[in-house]
Amino acid sequence: MSVVKFGINIIFLLLACVVGISCNDAERIKEEIKRMQLQETHLHLNVNDL
């Protein structure tokens, strides 16, 4: 029975790690989007192309 509890604990630990890593990536992506929104965008279009 203790082997089963150990296995369940390992599974919960792995899931917690995955959730922690996912949240960290989400914050990094949000910061990158904010940074990109603050940058100017230049479109090099010719009047004839429009």
PQR file with spaces between the fields and no chain letter, atoms N, CA, C, O and H, PARSE charges and radii, in Angstrom:
ATOM       1  N    MET     1       0.818   -1.199    0.000 -0.4000 1.5000
ATOM       2  CA   MET     1       0.000    0.000    0.000 -0.0000 2.0000
ATOM       3  C    MET     1       0.860    1.261    0.000  0.5500 1.7000
ATOM       4  O    MET     1       0.480    2.257   -0.615 -0.5500 1.4000
ATOM       5  N    SER     2       1.990    1.240    0.665 -0.4000 1.5000
ATOM       6  CA   SER     2       2.843    2.425    0.710 -0.0000 2.0000
ATOM       7  C    SER     2       3.462    2.719   -0.658  0.5500 1.7000
ATOM       8  O    SER     2       3.773    3.871   -0.961 -0.5500 1.4000
ATOM       9  H    SER     2       2.298    0.431    1.165  0.4000 1.0000
ATOM      10  N    VAL     3       3.640    1.690   -1.480 -0.4000 1.5000
ATOM      11  CA   VAL     3       4.174    1.903   -2.830 -0.0000 2.0000
ATOM      12  C    VAL     3       3.164    2.684   -3.658  0.5500 1.7000
ATOM      13  O    VAL     3       3.542    3.548   -4.450 -0.5500 1.4000
ATOM      14  H    VAL     3       3.386    0.755   -1.234  0.4000 1.0000
ATOM      15  N    VAL     4       1.889    2.384   -3.479 -0.4000 1.5000
ATOM      16  CA   VAL     4       0.834    3.089   -4.213 -0.0000 2.0000
ATOM      17  C    VAL     4       0.797    4.554   -3.771  0.5500 1.7000
ATOM      18  O    VAL     4       0.702    5.447   -4.612 -0.5500 1.4000
ATOM      19  H    VAL     4       1.583    1.682   -2.836  0.4000 1.0000
ATOM      20  N    LYS     5       0.870    4.806   -2.485 -0.4000 1.5000
ATOM      21  CA   LYS     5       0.876    6.182   -1.980 -0.0000 2.0000
ATOM      22  C    LYS     5       2.097    6.934   -2.493  0.5500 1.7000
ATOM      23  O    LYS     5       2.002    8.112   -2.839 -0.5500 1.4000
ATOM      24  H    LYS     5       0.947    4.080   -1.801  0.4000 1.0000
ATOM      25  N    PHE     6       3.245    6.257   -2.543 -0.4000 1.5000
ATOM      26  CA   PHE     6       4.460    6.880   -3.068 -0.0000 2.0000
ATOM      27  C    PHE     6       4.265    7.259   -4.531  0.5500 1.7000
ATOM      28  O    PHE     6       4.655    8.350   -4.947 -0.5500 1.4000
ATOM      29  H    PHE     6       3.322    5.301   -2.261  0.4000 1.0000
ATOM      30  N    GLY     7       3.664    6.363   -5.316 -0.4000 1.5000
ATOM      31  CA   GLY     7       3.403    6.639   -6.727 -0.0000 2.0000
ATOM      32  C    GLY     7       2.463    7.810   -6.915  0.5500 1.7000
ATOM      33  O    GLY     7       2.668    8.650   -7.792 -0.5500 1.4000
ATOM      34  H    GLY     7       3.347    5.477   -4.978  0.4000 1.0000
ATOM      35  N    ILE     8       1.426    7.863   -6.084 -0.4000 1.5000
ATOM      36  CA   ILE     8       0.471    8.970   -6.164 -0.0000 2.0000
ATOM      37  C    ILE     8       1.159   10.284   -5.799  0.5500 1.7000
ATOM      38  O    ILE     8       0.911   11.310   -6.434 -0.5500 1.4000
ATOM      39  H    ILE     8       1.260    7.181   -5.371  0.4000 1.0000
ATOM      40  N    ASN     9       2.010   10.260   -4.793 -0.4000 1.5000
ATOM      41  CA   ASN     9       2.747   11.468   -4.405 -0.0000 2.0000
ATOM      42  C    ASN     9       3.661   11.939   -5.525  0.5500 1.7000
ATOM      43  O    ASN     9       3.776   13.141   -5.767 -0.5500 1.4000
ATOM      44  H    ASN     9       2.211    9.427   -4.277  0.4000 1.0000
ATOM      45  N    ILE    10       4.308   11.013   -6.204 -0.4000 1.5000
ATOM      46  CA   ILE    10       5.184   11.367   -7.329 -0.0000 2.0000
ATOM      47  C    ILE    10       4.374   12.006   -8.450  0.5500 1.7000
ATOM      48  O    ILE    10       4.803   12.994   -9.046 -0.5500 1.4000
ATOM      49  H    ILE    10       4.215   10.037   -6.007  0.4000 1.0000
ATOM      50  N    ILE    11       3.206   11.442   -8.735 -0.4000 1.5000
ATOM      51  CA   ILE    11       2.350   11.987   -9.797 -0.0000 2.0000
ATOM      52  C    ILE    11       1.924   13.410   -9.444  0.5500 1.7000
ATOM      53  O    ILE    11       1.979   14.297  -10.296 -0.5500 1.4000
ATOM      54  H    ILE    11       2.858   10.640   -8.250  0.4000 1.0000
ATOM      55  N    PHE    12       1.500   13.639   -8.199 -0.4000 1.5000
ATOM      56  CA   PHE    12       1.103   14.990   -7.786 -0.0000 2.0000
ATOM      57  C    PHE    12       2.284   15.947   -7.851  0.5500 1.7000
ATOM      58  O    PHE    12       2.115   17.105   -8.234 -0.5500 1.4000
ATOM      59  H    PHE    12       1.455   12.918   -7.508  0.4000 1.0000
ATOM      60  N    LEU    13       3.457   15.494   -7.491 -0.4000 1.5000
ATOM      61  CA   LEU    13       4.644   16.344   -7.560 -0.0000 2.0000
ATOM      62  C    LEU    13       4.954   16.732   -9.000  0.5500 1.7000
ATOM      63  O    LEU    13       5.271   17.888   -9.280 -0.5500 1.4000
ATOM      64  H    LEU    13       3.595   14.554   -7.180  0.4000 1.0000
ATOM      65  N    LEU    14       4.863   15.779   -9.906 -0.4000 1.5000
ATOM      66  CA   LEU    14       5.103   16.070  -11.320 -0.0000 2.0000
ATOM      67  C    LEU    14       4.061   17.042  -11.872  0.5500 1.7000
ATOM      68  O    LEU    14       4.398   17.956  -12.624 -0.5500 1.4000
ATOM      69  H    LEU    14       4.606   14.840   -9.679  0.4000 1.0000
ATOM      70  N    LEU    15       2.808   16.847  -11.501 -0.4000 1.5000
ATOM      71  CA   LEU    15       1.754   17.761  -11.957 -0.0000 2.0000
ATOM      72  C    LEU    15       1.984   19.171  -11.415  0.5500 1.7000
ATOM      73  O    LEU    15       1.771   20.151  -12.128 -0.5500 1.4000
ATOM      74  H    LEU    15       2.534   16.104  -10.890  0.4000 1.0000
ATOM      75  N    ALA    16       2.412   19.275  -10.171 -0.4000 1.5000
ATOM      76  CA   ALA    16       2.696   20.587   -9.589 -0.0000 2.0000
ATOM      77  C    ALA    16       3.839   21.268  -10.334  0.5500 1.7000
ATOM      78  O    ALA    16       3.805   22.478  -10.560 -0.5500 1.4000
ATOM      79  H    ALA    16       2.585   18.478   -9.592  0.4000 1.0000
ATOM      80  N    CYS    17       4.842   20.495  -10.713 -0.4000 1.5000
ATOM      81  CA   CYS    17       5.966   21.063  -11.476 -0.0000 2.0000
ATOM      82  C    CYS    17       5.506   21.563  -12.834  0.5500 1.7000
ATOM      83  O    CYS    17       5.910   22.641  -13.270 -0.5500 1.4000
ATOM      84  H    CYS    17       4.869   19.513  -10.530  0.4000 1.0000
ATOM      85  N    VAL    18       4.665   20.789  -13.506 -0.4000 1.5000
ATOM      86  CA   VAL    18       4.166   21.184  -14.825 -0.0000 2.0000
ATOM      87  C    VAL    18       3.345   22.458  -14.715  0.5500 1.7000
ATOM      88  O    VAL    18       3.486   23.359  -15.542 -0.5500 1.4000
ATOM      89  H    VAL    18       4.337   19.913  -13.152  0.4000 1.0000
ATOM      90  N    VAL    19       2.492   22.541  -13.710 -0.4000 1.5000
ATOM      91  CA   VAL    19       1.672   23.740  -13.520 -0.0000 2.0000
ATOM      92  C    VAL    19       2.563   24.940  -13.203  0.5500 1.7000
ATOM      93  O    VAL    19       2.329   26.035  -13.714 -0.5500 1.4000
ATOM      94  H    VAL    19       2.378   21.809  -13.038  0.4000 1.0000
ATOM      95  N    GLY    20       3.566   24.746  -12.377 -0.4000 1.5000
ATOM      96  CA   GLY    20       4.478   25.833  -12.036 -0.0000 2.0000
ATOM      97  C    GLY    20       5.234   26.346  -13.242  0.5500 1.7000
ATOM      98  O    GLY    20       5.390   27.555  -13.414 -0.5500 1.4000
ATOM      99  H    GLY    20       3.756   23.856  -11.962  0.4000 1.0000
ATOM     100  N    ILE    21       5.701   25.437  -14.075 -0.4000 1.5000
ATOM     101  CA   ILE    21       6.431   25.833  -15.277 -0.0000 2.0000
ATOM     102  C    ILE    21       5.497   26.543  -16.251  0.5500 1.7000
ATOM     103  O    ILE    21       5.883   27.534  -16.870 -0.5500 1.4000
ATOM     104  H    ILE    21       5.574   24.455  -13.935  0.4000 1.0000
ATOM     105  N    SER    22       4.276   26.043  -16.389 -0.4000 1.5000
ATOM     106  CA   SER    22       3.311   26.649  -17.307 -0.0000 2.0000
ATOM     107  C    SER    22       2.985   28.074  -16.878  0.5500 1.7000
ATOM     108  O    SER    22       2.916   28.972  -17.717 -0.5500 1.4000
ATOM     109  H    SER    22       3.963   25.237  -15.886  0.4000 1.0000
ATOM     110  N    CYS    23       2.787   28.286  -15.596 -0.4000 1.5000
ATOM     111  CA   CYS    23       2.479   29.634  -15.104 -0.0000 2.0000
ATOM     112  C    CYS    23       3.653   30.572  -15.353  0.5500 1.7000
ATOM     113  O    CYS    23       3.450   31.734  -15.703 -0.5500 1.4000
ATOM     114  H    CYS    23       2.843   27.556  -14.915  0.4000 1.0000
ATOM     115  N    ASN    24       4.858   30.092  -15.181 -0.4000 1.5000
ATOM     116  CA   ASN    24       6.038   30.908  -15.409 -0.0000 2.0000
ATOM     117  C    ASN    24       6.118   31.312  -16.882  0.5500 1.7000
ATOM     118  O    ASN    24       6.431   32.463  -17.189 -0.5500 1.4000
ATOM     119  H    ASN    24       5.023   29.148  -14.896  0.4000 1.0000
ATOM     120  N    ASP    25       5.843   30.389  -17.782 -0.4000 1.5000
ATOM     121  CA   ASP    25       5.857   30.705  -19.208 -0.0000 2.0000
ATOM     122  C    ASP    25       4.763   31.696  -19.563  0.5500 1.7000
ATOM     123  O    ASP    25       4.968   32.572  -20.403 -0.5500 1.4000
ATOM     124  H    ASP    25       5.589   29.455  -17.532  0.4000 1.0000
ATOM     125  N    ALA    26       3.605   31.568  -18.933 -0.4000 1.5000
ATOM     126  CA   ALA    26       2.496   32.474  -19.231 -0.0000 2.0000
ATOM     127  C    ALA    26       2.880   33.906  -18.862  0.5500 1.7000
ATOM     128  O    ALA    26       2.582   34.838  -19.610 -0.5500 1.4000
ATOM     129  H    ALA    26       3.438   30.857  -18.250  0.4000 1.0000
ATOM     130  N    GLU    27       3.530   34.088  -17.729 -0.4000 1.5000
ATOM     131  CA   GLU    27       3.947   35.429  -17.323 -0.0000 2.0000
ATOM     132  C    GLU    27       5.007   35.984  -18.271  0.5500 1.7000
ATOM     133  O    GLU    27       4.984   37.168  -18.607 -0.5500 1.4000
ATOM     134  H    GLU    27       3.772   33.331  -17.122  0.4000 1.0000
ATOM     135  N    ARG    28       5.927   35.139  -18.695 -0.4000 1.5000
ATOM     136  CA   ARG    28       6.973   35.575  -19.625 -0.0000 2.0000
ATOM     137  C    ARG    28       6.353   35.993  -20.955  0.5500 1.7000
ATOM     138  O    ARG    28       6.769   36.987  -21.549 -0.5500 1.4000
ATOM     139  H    ARG    28       5.946   34.177  -18.422  0.4000 1.0000
ATOM     140  N    ILE    29       5.366   35.243  -21.420 -0.4000 1.5000
ATOM     141  CA   ILE    29       4.710   35.553  -22.690 -0.0000 2.0000
ATOM     142  C    ILE    29       3.929   36.861  -22.575  0.5500 1.7000
ATOM     143  O    ILE    29       3.943   37.676  -23.497 -0.5500 1.4000
ATOM     144  H    ILE    29       5.028   34.435  -20.938  0.4000 1.0000
ATOM     145  N    LYS    30       3.246   37.063  -21.439 -0.4000 1.5000
ATOM     146  CA   LYS    30       2.512   38.315  -21.233 -0.0000 2.0000
ATOM     147  C    LYS    30       3.459   39.506  -21.262  0.5500 1.7000
ATOM     148  O    LYS    30       3.142   40.534  -21.862 -0.5500 1.4000
ATOM     149  H    LYS    30       3.236   36.401  -20.690  0.4000 1.0000
ATOM     150  N    GLU    31       4.602   39.382  -20.630 -0.4000 1.5000
ATOM     151  CA   GLU    31       5.582   40.473  -20.624 -0.0000 2.0000
ATOM     152  C    GLU    31       6.110   40.739  -22.025  0.5500 1.7000
ATOM     153  O    GLU    31       6.317   41.893  -22.401 -0.5500 1.4000
ATOM     154  H    GLU    31       4.859   38.547  -20.143  0.4000 1.0000
ATOM     155  N    GLU    32       6.326   39.690  -22.793 -0.4000 1.5000
ATOM     156  CA   GLU    32       6.818   39.852  -24.169 -0.0000 2.0000
ATOM     157  C    GLU    32       5.775   40.560  -25.033  0.5500 1.7000
ATOM     158  O    GLU    32       6.124   41.406  -25.857 -0.5500 1.4000
ATOM     159  H    GLU    32       6.158   38.753  -22.488  0.4000 1.0000
ATOM     160  N    ILE    33       4.512   40.223  -24.853 -0.4000 1.5000
ATOM     161  CA   ILE    33       3.436   40.872  -25.613 -0.0000 2.0000
ATOM     162  C    ILE    33       3.352   42.343  -25.244  0.5500 1.7000
ATOM     163  O    ILE    33       3.202   43.191  -26.124 -0.5500 1.4000
ATOM     164  H    ILE    33       4.229   39.536  -24.184  0.4000 1.0000
ATOM     165  N    LYS    34       3.446   42.661  -23.955 -0.4000 1.5000
ATOM     166  CA   LYS    34       3.419   44.060  -23.527 -0.0000 2.0000
ATOM     167  C    LYS    34       4.572   44.838  -24.149  0.5500 1.7000
ATOM     168  O    LYS    34       4.393   45.968  -24.604 -0.5500 1.4000
ATOM     169  H    LYS    34       3.568   41.973  -23.240  0.4000 1.0000
ATOM     170  N    ARG    35       5.772   44.219  -24.168 -0.4000 1.5000
ATOM     171  CA   ARG    35       6.943   44.872  -24.743 -0.0000 2.0000
ATOM     172  C    ARG    35       6.737   45.134  -26.231  0.5500 1.7000
ATOM     173  O    ARG    35       7.093   46.199  -26.734 -0.5500 1.4000
ATOM     174  H    ARG    35       5.918   43.301  -23.798  0.4000 1.0000
ATOM     175  N    MET    36       6.162   44.162  -26.931 -0.4000 1.5000
ATOM     176  CA   MET    36       5.941   44.311  -28.365 -0.0000 2.0000
ATOM     177  C    MET    36       4.887   45.384  -28.658  0.5500 1.7000
ATOM     178  O    MET    36       4.976   46.084  -29.667 -0.5500 1.4000
ATOM     179  H    MET    36       5.872   43.296  -26.522  0.4000 1.0000
ATOM     180  N    GLN    37       3.888   45.514  -27.774 -0.4000 1.5000
ATOM     181  CA   GLN    37       2.850   46.520  -27.988 -0.0000 2.0000
ATOM     182  C    GLN    37       3.399   47.934  -27.834  0.5500 1.7000
ATOM     183  O    GLN    37       2.857   48.870  -28.422 -0.5500 1.4000
ATOM     184  H    GLN    37       3.816   44.946  -26.954  0.4000 1.0000
ATOM     185  N    LEU    38       4.449   48.101  -27.065 -0.4000 1.5000
ATOM     186  CA   LEU    38       5.021   49.422  -26.855 -0.0000 2.0000
ATOM     187  C    LEU    38       5.945   49.860  -27.996  0.5500 1.7000
ATOM     188  O    LEU    38       6.259   51.044  -28.121 -0.5500 1.4000
ATOM     189  H    LEU    38       4.889   47.340  -26.588  0.4000 1.0000
ATOM     190  N    GLN    39       6.373   48.919  -28.814 -0.4000 1.5000
ATOM     191  CA   GLN    39       7.268   49.252  -29.914 -0.0000 2.0000
ATOM     192  C    GLN    39       6.485   49.811  -31.098  0.5500 1.7000
ATOM     193  O    GLN    39       5.349   49.417  -31.361 -0.5500 1.4000
ATOM     194  H    GLN    39       6.117   47.958  -28.712  0.4000 1.0000
ATOM     195  N    GLU    40       7.128   50.742  -31.804 -0.4000 1.5000
ATOM     196  CA   GLU    40       6.522   51.273  -33.021 -0.0000 2.0000
ATOM     197  C    GLU    40       6.630   50.248  -34.134  0.5500 1.7000
ATOM     198  O    GLU    40       7.596   49.491  -34.221 -0.5500 1.4000
ATOM     199  H    GLU    40       8.051   51.061  -31.590  0.4000 1.0000
ATOM     200  N    THR    41       5.614   50.245  -34.980 -0.4000 1.5000
ATOM     201  CA   THR    41       5.613   49.355  -36.129 -0.0000 2.0000
ATOM     202  C    THR    41       5.673   50.203  -37.390  0.5500 1.7000
ATOM     203  O    THR    41       4.851   51.100  -37.576 -0.5500 1.4000
ATOM     204  H    THR    41       4.829   50.861  -34.909  0.4000 1.0000
ATOM     205  N    HIS    42       6.624   49.928  -38.242 -0.4000 1.5000
ATOM     206  CA   HIS    42       6.787   50.660  -39.492 -0.0000 2.0000
ATOM     207  C    HIS    42       6.471   49.723  -40.652  0.5500 1.7000
ATOM     208  O    HIS    42       7.093   48.672  -40.813 -0.5500 1.4000
ATOM     209  H    HIS    42       7.292   49.199  -38.090  0.4000 1.0000
ATOM     210  N    LEU    43       5.504   50.124  -41.443 -0.4000 1.5000
ATOM     211  CA   LEU    43       5.163   49.369  -42.639 -0.0000 2.0000
ATOM     212  C    LEU    43       5.752   50.120  -43.836  0.5500 1.7000
ATOM     213  O    LEU    43       5.409   51.275  -44.088 -0.5500 1.4000
ATOM     214  H    LEU    43       4.999   50.977  -41.312  0.4000 1.0000
ATOM     215  N    HIS    44       6.611   49.471  -44.541 -0.4000 1.5000
ATOM     216  CA   HIS    44       7.261   50.090  -45.693 -0.0000 2.0000
ATOM     217  C    HIS    44       6.453   49.749  -46.942  0.5500 1.7000
ATOM     218  O    HIS    44       6.753   48.808  -47.677 -0.5500 1.4000
ATOM     219  H    HIS    44       6.890   48.532  -44.337  0.4000 1.0000
ATOM     220  N    LEU    45       5.416   50.556  -47.145 -0.4000 1.5000
ATOM     221  CA   LEU    45       4.527   50.327  -48.293 -0.0000 2.0000
ATOM     222  C    LEU    45       4.682   51.444  -49.302  0.5500 1.7000
ATOM     223  O    LEU    45       4.874   52.608  -48.950 -0.5500 1.4000
ATOM     224  H    LEU    45       5.173   51.321  -46.548  0.4000 1.0000
ATOM     225  N    ASN    46       4.595   51.074  -50.525 -0.4000 1.5000
ATOM     226  CA   ASN    46       4.586   52.040  -51.620 -0.0000 2.0000
ATOM     227  C    ASN    46       3.144   52.458  -51.870  0.5500 1.7000
ATOM     228  O    ASN    46       2.234   51.640  -51.737 -0.5500 1.4000
ATOM     229  H    ASN    46       4.439   50.128  -50.811  0.4000 1.0000
ATOM     230  N    VAL    47       2.925   53.702  -52.225 -0.4000 1.5000
ATOM     231  CA   VAL    47       1.560   54.192  -52.495 -0.0000 2.0000
ATOM     232  C    VAL    47       0.928   53.381  -53.611  0.5500 1.7000
ATOM     233  O    VAL    47      -0.281   53.148  -53.590 -0.5500 1.4000
ATOM     234  H    VAL    47       3.664   54.367  -52.333  0.4000 1.0000
ATOM     235  N    ASN    48       1.711   52.948  -54.578 -0.4000 1.5000
ATOM     236  CA   ASN    48       1.177   52.170  -55.690 -0.0000 2.0000
ATOM     237  C    ASN    48       0.728   50.780  -55.253  0.5500 1.7000
ATOM     238  O    ASN    48      -0.115   50.167  -55.908 -0.5500 1.4000
ATOM     239  H    ASN    48       2.692   53.137  -54.595  0.4000 1.0000
ATOM     240  N    ASP    49       1.273   50.287  -54.172 -0.4000 1.5000
ATOM     241  CA   ASP    49       0.889   48.958  -53.668 -0.0000 2.0000
ATOM     242  C    ASP    49      -0.487   48.978  -53.024  0.5500 1.7000
ATOM     243  O    ASP    49      -1.141   47.940  -52.925 -0.5500 1.4000
ATOM     244  H    ASP    49       1.957   50.784  -53.640  0.4000 1.0000
ATOM     245  N    LEU    50      -0.925   50.135  -52.590 -0.4000 1.5000
ATOM     246  CA   LEU    50      -2.224   50.242  -51.925 -0.0000 2.0000
ATOM     247  C    LEU    50      -3.314   50.284  -52.974  0.5500 1.7000
ATOM     248  O    LEU    50      -4.494   50.373  -52.636 -0.5500 1.4000
ATOM     249  H    LEU    50      -0.394   50.978  -52.670  0.4000 1.0000
